[in-house]
Amino acid sequence: MPSSPSVATGPSPASAPAARDRRADLVVLLAAVALAFWVTSGMWRDPNSRTITVNSSDQALFEWLLAFGGHAVTHGENPLFTHLINVPHGVNLAVNTSITVYAVVFAPLTYLIGPPATFLVILTLNLAATAVAWYWLLSRYLVGSRLAAGVGGLFIAYCPAMVSHANAHLNWTAGWLVPLLIWGLFRLRRPGRAVRGGIVLGVLVAAAFFIAAEGLFFTALALAFFLLIWALHPARRDEVRAGLPHFLRGLGVTAVVAGVLLAYPLWLHFAGPQRFHGTGFDPLIHSEDIAAYGSYPRRSLAGWAGLGTSLAPNPTEENSFFGLPLLLLAVACFAFLWTRADRAFRATLTALGATTVVFAVLSWGPKAKWNGRRTDQLLPFGVLDNLPVINAALPSRLALVVAPVLGLLLAYTVDRLRTRPPRHRAAELAWAVGFAAALLPLLPTPLLTSVREPVPAFITSGTWQRYVSPGGVLTPLPLTVDVYPDGQRWQAYALAHRQGEFRIPSGFFLGPGGPDGRGRIGPVPRTFDSLMDQAGRTGLVPIITEGSIQQSLADLHYWRVETVVLADRVHGAKYDVDEEALLRTATALLGPPQRVDDVWVWKVPPA
C-alpha cells in the first residue's frame, strides 16, 4: 500500500543540515547558560546574604545604581546626576559607570526582588548573552562550522578576563554589545542600508554608552585600527573603494542618531558639574604585567590546581592571563591560516595580528613590568596618557581587545580544519591535543563568595524615617566609601522598597579632588570621617580633643547630617571593621548614643 503524501518518510537533503544546525544552536545556548550559572553559583544560594568576596564594594555600587536608576525614572529625577550621595555637592554619574539602560529595563525586577537579586540576574545574563552573541556573529557571518563558532563564542565569553570581571563588573561583562556593534558597523557597507543601518548602529552606540562607556571607547579604538589596516591592504582596495561611499553615509547617520541621543550625557560628561579629567586610578599600577600574558588566572582549572598567579593589580583585572599553551596555539593557528589563506583573507589576518600586537603593547602601560618588577623603559601608552579621554582609561583593560581576536583565530582554525581536515592522523591528533592543552586549564571555576552583613532592621522596618526629615541626611559609621559600602546598600534597600529618600554625605564614586585636577574615589576626607576610618580600621580609639570635637560637629553640619547610625555589624570590603572602637570614638565625639532596634543612633544638634 503506497504511503500517503502527507506522511514524511525521512528528512530531505536540505532539512537535515538545518536540523543539525538547530541542534548545534541549542547545545551552545545550553552550554553558555550552564557556564554562566556555574561561574555565579556561589551567589544563587541566597543573593541577599551573599557577596562577591574580592569585590563586594563594586557589587554594592552596582546594586545602588540599579536601585537609584529605577527610582530616578519612576520619580521623574535625573538618572545621570544625583544629590543622594556626596552631600552637598552631588555626583555626576555620566562620568561614572551608570548602567542606566540596565537600571531602567530591570526596574520592575528590582522593585519585585530587590537590587542584590537583580544584580545577580544581570551578571548571569551578561555572561550567557556574550557567548550567544559571539556565537551568532561567528556562525551567521564569519565561519561555516557551528562547532567553530561555538569554540570561539564560548572562549570569548568565558576567557580569563571575562571571568575576572564577573567579580561584580556589570559593565565589562556586557560583552554581548561588542558583536552587535561589529555587526552594525560592517552592514553599513551594503548599498541601501545607510539610513536604516545608521539608525540601528546609532541606537546601539547610545545603549553601549549607557552600559559600558569605557568598553564602547575601547571597541571603537580597536575597530578603527582594524579597519585602517584592513582597508590599506592591496587585496581589499577595490572592495573598499566600492563600499566606502555607502559606509560613510551610514556612519554619518550613526553619528547624527548617537549625537542626538547622547548630547546631554556627553555635555554632562565633559562640561557638567562635578566633572574631572583623568581617573582616580594610577595607570602604573593598573597596567598589564608582560608575564601575565603567559600566566594562568586564579578562577580557572589551572588556578584551582595551584598554577594561578597574582600578577594582576587585583583579582578583578586579570585581563590577559591566557597561559603559555594558548599563546603558542594562537601562533600556530595564525601560521596555519596564513599558509592556507587567499590574498583577501590575508588582509583580515594582517589586521587581526596588528590589532593584537598594538593593544597588547598598549596594555603594558606607561612603563614595562615583568613578573612584578617595574623597569624604566618608557612604552607607547606613556606618550598617549596625556591625551584627553585616553588619560581616563586603565591601560590594563586594553588587553580585553586581545581575547576576542584569539577567539576569532580559534574559530577560523576549527572551521578550516573541519572543511579541510589534515591528511595525516598524527596532524589531527596534534591539533586536538593542542586545543585541549590550551583551553582545558582555562575552564572557569565559580567566583569566591562570602556572607555579607544584613541590612539593619532600623532600615528594613522603616524606623529610620522617624529620625530623618524627608530628603534629610543620615550617615552610617564609618562614612560610606569604597571600603565601607553599607551606606549605599542601605540607601538602595530604601529606594527599592519605596520607603522614601535619605541622603548620605559620602559614597563610592569617582569625582573631582585628585592630584593635578584628576579624579579621585570618593570625596576629599575631612576630620570626622578620618577619625572614624582610623578607629574602624585599626581598632584604636584616636586621641579626642575639644578641637576635634568642634571640627567633627562642623563637618556634620557641613554635610547637613541629622542622624548618625552605627550598626552592630559593619561590612568592610577589604578588612574587618572594629565596631567597638567605632562606638567608643563616636561616643567621645558626639556623646552617649540611643539604642534603636539593632543600631546605635546619635542625633546631631543643630548648628
Residue pairs with C-beta under 8 A, 6 or more apart in sequence:
3 9
11 19
20 146
21 139
21 146
24 146
24 147
24 150
25 135
25 139
25 146
27 150
28 131
28 132
28 135
28 146
28 149
28 150
28 153
28 154
29 132
31 131
31 150
31 154
32 127
32 128
32 131
32 132
32 135
32 153
32 154
32 157
33 128
35 127
35 128
35 131
35 154
35 157
35 158
35 444
36 124
36 125
36 127
36 128
36 131
37 44
37 124
38 444
38 446
39 127
39 158
39 163
39 166
39 299
39 444
39 445
39 446
39 447
40 120
40 123
40 124
40 127
40 166
40 446
40 447
41 446
42 50
42 446
42 447
42 448
42 449
43 50
43 51
43 52
43 120
43 447
43 449
44 120
47 114
47 116
47 117
47 119
47 120
48 114
48 116
48 117
49 451
49 452
49 454
50 449
50 450
50 451
50 452
51 59
51 60
51 449
51 450
51 451
51 452
51 571
52 58
52 59
52 167
52 168
52 447
52 448
52 449
53 447
53 448
53 449
53 450
54 167
54 314
54 315
54 316
54 448
55 167
55 168
55 169
55 314
55 315
55 316
55 573
56 168
56 450
56 452
56 485
56 571
56 573
57 482
57 483
57 485
57 508
57 573
57 574
58 167
58 168
58 169
58 316
59 119
59 168
60 485
60 486
60 488
60 489
60 492
60 508
60 573
61 482
61 485
61 488
61 508
61 509
62 97
62 99
62 119
62 168
62 169
62 170
63 115
63 116
63 118
63 119
63 488
63 489
63 492
64 115
64 488
64 489
64 491
64 492
64 508
65 93
65 97
65 98
65 99
65 103
66 99
66 102
66 103
66 106
66 110
66 115
66 118
66 119
66 122
66 492
66 496
67 110
67 115
67 491
67 492
67 493
67 495
67 496
68 79
68 82
68 84
68 103
68 491
68 492
68 495
69 79
69 98
69 99
69 100
69 102
69 103
69 104
69 107
70 103
70 104
70 106
70 107
70 110
70 111
70 495
70 496
71 77
71 495
71 496
71 501
72 78
72 79
72 82
72 103
73 79
73 103
73 104
73 107
74 107
79 93
79 98
79 100
79 103
79 104
80 92
80 93
80 94
80 98
80 100
80 264
80 265
80 268
81 90
81 91
81 92
81 93
81 94
81 268
81 272
81 273
81 274
82 90
82 91
82 93
83 90
83 503
84 491
84 501
84 503
84 504
85 91
85 480
85 487
85 488
85 491
85 503
85 504
85 506
85 507
85 509
86 274
86 505
86 506
86 507
86 509
86 511
86 522
86 523
87 473
87 503
87 504
87 505
87 559
87 560
88 558
88 559
88 560
89 273
89 274
89 511
89 523
90 273
90 274
91 274
91 507
91 509
91 511
92 268
92 269
92 272
92 273
92 274
92 275
92 511
93 100
93 509
94 265
94 266
94 268
94 269
94 272
95 268
95 269
95 274
95 275
95 276
95 510
95 519
96 509
96 510
97 171
97 212
97 213
97 214
98 210
99 170
99 171
99 210
99 211
99 212
100 210
100 211
101 207
101 210
101 211
102 122
102 170
102 211
103 110
106 118
106 121
106 122
109 117
109 118
109 121
110 118
110 496
111 496
111 498
114 493
114 496
114 497
115 492
115 493
115 496
119 170
122 170
123 166
123 168
123 170
123 173
126 166
126 170
126 173
126 174
126 175
126 176
127 157
127 158
127 162
127 166
127 173
128 157
129 176
130 156
130 157
130 162
130 173
130 174
130 175
130 176
131 153
131 154
131 156
131 157
131 158
132 153
132 176
133 153
133 175
133 176
133 178
133 179
133 180
134 152
134 153
134 156
134 157
134 175
134 176
134 178
134 179
134 404
134 407
135 149
135 150
135 152
135 153
135 154
136 153
136 179
137 179
137 182
137 183
138 148
138 149
138 152
138 153
138 408
138 411
139 146
139 149
139 150
141 183
141 186
142 149
142 408
142 411
142 412
143 149
143 152
143 411
143 412
143 414
143 415
144 415
144 418
144 419
145 414
145 415
145 418
145 419
147 414
147 418
148 410
148 411
148 412
148 413
148 414
148 415
148 418
149 411
151 410
151 411
151 414
151 435
152 407
152 408
152 410
152 411
152 414
153 407
153 411
155 403
155 406
155 407
155 410
155 439
156 162
156 175
156 403
156 404
156 407
157 175
158 442
158 443
158 444
159 322
159 403
159 406
159 407
159 442
160 296
160 297
160 299
160 300
160 318
160 319
160 320
160 321
160 322
160 403
160 442
161 318
161 319
161 320
161 321
161 399
161 400
161 403
162 172
162 173
162 175
162 403
163 297
163 299
163 300
163 318
163 444
163 447
164 297
164 299
164 312
164 315
164 316
164 317
164 318
164 319
164 321
165 172
165 173
165 316
165 317
166 173
166 447
167 315
167 316
167 447
168 316
169 316
170 211
171 211
171 212
171 213
171 214
171 215
172 212
172 215
172 397
172 400
174 211
174 212
174 215
175 215
177 204
177 207
177 208
177 211
177 212
177 215
177 216
177 219
178 215
178 219
178 404
180 204
181 201
181 204
181 205
181 208
181 216
181 219
181 223
182 223
184 197
184 200
184 201
184 204
185 201
185 223
187 193
187 197
188 194
188 197
188 198
188 201
188 246
188 247
188 249
188 250
188 251
188 254
189 243
189 246
189 247
189 250
190 197
190 243
190 246
191 246
192 246
193 246
193 250
194 246
194 249
194 250
194 252
194 253
195 250
195 253
197 250
197 253
198 249
198 250
198 251
198 252
198 253
198 254
198 256
198 257
199 253
199 254
199 257
201 250
201 254
201 257
201 258
202 253
202 254
202 255
202 256
202 257
202 258
202 261
203 257
203 258
203 261
205 216
205 254
205 257
205 258
205 262
206 257
206 258
206 261
206 262
208 215
208 216
208 219
209 216
209 258
209 262
209 265
210 265
214 392
214 393
214 397
215 400
217 389
217 393
218 393
218 397
218 398
218 400
218 401
221 401
222 355
222 359
222 401
225 354
225 355
225 358
225 359
226 351
226 352
226 354
226 355
227 351
229 350
229 351
229 354
229 355
230 236
230 347
230 348
230 350
230 351
231 237
231 240
233 346
233 347
233 350
233 351
234 343
235 343
235 344
235 346
235 347
236 344
236 347
239 344
268 275
269 275
274 511
274 512
275 512
276 510
276 511
276 512
276 513
276 514
276 517
276 518
276 519
276 520
277 388
277 391
277 392
277 517
277 518
277 519
278 391
278 392
278 514
278 516
278 517
278 518
278 519
279 391
279 392
279 393
279 394
279 510
279 518
279 519
280 510
280 514
280 518
280 519
280 520
280 521
281 394
283 365
283 366
283 381
283 385
283 394
283 395
284 365
284 366
284 367
284 374
285 313
286 313
286 317
286 365
286 394
286 395
286 396
286 397
287 313
287 363
287 364
287 365
287 366
287 367
287 369
287 381
287 394
287 395
287 396
288 319
288 320
288 360
288 363
288 364
288 365
288 395
288 396
288 398
288 399
289 311
289 312
289 364
289 369
289 370
289 371
289 372
290 364
290 368
290 369
290 370
291 311
291 370
291 371
291 372
292 309
292 311
292 312
292 318
292 319
292 320
292 321
293 320
293 321
293 322
293 327
293 360
293 399
294 322
294 323
294 324
294 327
295 308
295 309
295 311
295 321
295 323
296 302
296 303
296 307
296 308
296 309
296 321
296 323
296 441
296 442
297 303
297 308
297 318
297 321
297 442
298 308
298 309
298 310
298 315
298 318
299 308
299 315
299 318
299 444
299 445
299 446
299 447
299 448
300 308
300 441
300 442
300 443
300 444
300 445
301 440
301 441
301 442
301 443
301 445
302 308
302 323
302 441
302 442
303 445
304 445
305 441
307 441
309 321
311 321
311 371
311 372
312 318
312 319
312 321
312 396
313 396
317 394
317 396
317 397
319 363
319 396
319 397
319 398
319 399
319 400
320 360
320 363
320 399
320 402
320 403
322 330
322 402
322 403
322 406
322 442
323 438
323 441
323 442
325 434
325 437
325 438
325 441
326 406
326 438
326 439
326 442
328 434
328 438
329 410
329 434
329 435
329 437
329 438
330 406
330 409
330 410
332 434
333 409
333 410
333 412
333 413
334 349
334 353
334 409
336 413
336 416
337 345
337 349
337 409
337 412
337 413
337 416
338 346
338 349
340 416
340 420
341 349
352 405
352 408
352 409
355 401
355 405
356 401
356 402
356 405
356 406
359 398
359 399
359 401
359 402
360 399
360 402
361 379
361 380
362 379
362 380
362 381
362 384
362 395
362 398
363 381
363 395
363 396
363 397
363 398
363 399
363 402
364 379
364 381
364 395
365 379
365 381
365 382
365 395
365 396
366 378
366 379
366 381
366 382
366 385
366 395
367 374
367 375
367 376
367 377
367 378
367 379
367 382
368 374
368 375
368 377
368 379
369 375
381 395
381 398
384 390
385 391
385 395
392 519
410 435
414 435
417 431
421 428
422 428
422 431
452 571
453 486
453 567
453 569
453 570
453 571
454 569
455 489
455 490
455 493
456 490
456 565
456 567
456 568
456 597
456 598
456 599
457 463
457 597
457 598
458 464
458 565
458 567
458 596
458 597
458 598
458 599
458 601
459 490
459 493
459 494
460 493
460 497
461 597
462 499
463 596
463 597
464 474
464 494
464 499
464 502
464 563
464 565
465 499
465 500
467 474
467 562
467 563
467 596
467 601
467 603
468 474
468 502
468 562
468 563
469 562
470 500
470 501
471 501
471 502
471 503
472 502
472 503
472 560
472 562
472 563
473 502
473 503
473 504
473 505
473 559
473 560
473 561
473 562
474 502
474 503
474 504
474 561
474 562
474 563
474 564
474 565
475 487
475 504
475 505
475 506
475 556
475 559
475 561
475 563
475 564
475 565
476 484
476 486
476 487
476 490
476 504
476 565
476 566
476 567
476 570
477 532
477 536
477 564
477 565
477 566
477 570
477 582
477 586
478 484
478 529
478 532
478 533
478 535
478 536
478 570
478 577
478 582
479 487
479 504
479 505
479 506
479 528
479 529
479 532
479 533
480 486
480 487
480 488
480 504
480 506
480 507
480 508
481 506
481 507
481 508
481 521
481 522
481 529
481 533
482 508
482 521
482 522
482 573
483 572
483 573
483 574
483 575
484 533
484 536
484 570
484 571
484 572
484 573
484 577
485 508
485 571
485 573
486 567
486 570
486 571
487 504
487 506
487 507
488 504
488 507
488 508
489 571
491 502
491 504
493 499
494 500
494 501
494 502
495 501
503 560
505 523
505 559
505 560
505 561
506 522
506 523
506 529
507 522
507 523
508 521
508 522
509 521
509 522
510 519
510 520
510 521
511 519
511 520
511 522
511 523
512 519
512 520
513 519
513 520
513 523
513 524
514 520
525 533
526 555
526 558
527 548
527 551
527 552
527 555
528 551
528 552
528 555
528 556
528 589
529 555
531 542
531 544
531 548
531 552
531 585
531 589
532 582
532 585
532 586
534 540
534 542
535 541
535 542
535 578
535 581
535 582
535 584
535 585
536 570
536 572
536 577
536 578
536 579
536 581
536 582
537 575
537 577
537 578
538 578
538 581
539 578
539 580
539 581
540 581
541 581
541 584
541 585
541 588
542 548
542 585
544 585
544 588
544 589
548 589
549 588
549 589
552 589
552 590
553 604
553 605
556 564
556 604
557 604
557 606
557 607
561 604
562 603
562 604
563 601
563 602
563 603
563 604
564 586
564 590
564 601
564 602
564 604
565 599
565 600
565 601
565 602
566 579
566 582
566 583
566 586
566 593
566 599
566 600
567 579
567 598
567 599
568 579
568 598
568 599
569 579
570 577
570 579
570 582
571 577
583 593
583 600
586 593
586 600
586 602
587 593
590 602
590 604
591 602
593 600
593 601
593 602
594 600
594 601
594 602
594 603
595 601
